[in-house]
Amino acid sequence: MSNSQTITIEKLAGVISKEVYIDIAKWHLYLHDAKLDIPLAEKLYQAITQSGKTLDQKTITEVLSSILVKIGGGQKELPLSDLIPTAIQSRLLDIVEQFSKSF
C-alpha cells in the first residue's frame, strides 16, 4: 500500500470514527474506541477503488457484513452490520459518497 493510500484511509477512518458507532443496549461505542475504524476504512477504500468511486447501500452492508466483531471475550463473532443501527449505516453511505468525491 502506498503512502498516499495510507493517508487517504486514515482520513476516511478519522471521519468514520467521529460519526459511526456500534449500538449495544443503547450504549454507543464509536468505531475508533472499538478499534474498528481503520479496518472498516480499508475495506471501504477497496470497495470505492474497485467500483469506480460509487457505492450503494448494498455494498456498504456487504462491507460491514464482512467484518466480524468478537464479543464476549471471543466466544462469539457478529458481523459489524448487525451492530450498527440502520440510520447510522445510511449516514456511513453519505460519508463515503462525500469522501469519494474528494479523491
ZIZI-V696506 format. One record per backbone hydrogen bond with DSSP energy under -1.0 kcal/mol. NH is the residue of the N-H (numbers start at 1). CO is the residue of the C=O. Records with the same first field share a line. If there is no record, write none. Layout:
NH->CO ; CO
This chain:
6->2
7->3
8->4
9->5
10->6
11->7
12->8
13->9
14->10
15->11
16->12
17->13
19->16
20->16
22->29
23->83
24->27
27->24
29->22
31->20
34->30
35->32
36->31
40->36
41->37
42->38
43->39
44->40
45->41
46->42
47->43
48->44
49->45
50->46
51->47
53->48
60->56
61->57
62->58
63->59
64->60
65->61
66->62
69->78
71->76
76->71
78->69
80->64 ; 67
82->79
83->80
84->80
89->85
90->86
91->87
92->88
93->89
94->90
95->91
96->92
97->93
98->94
99->95
100->96
101->97
102->99
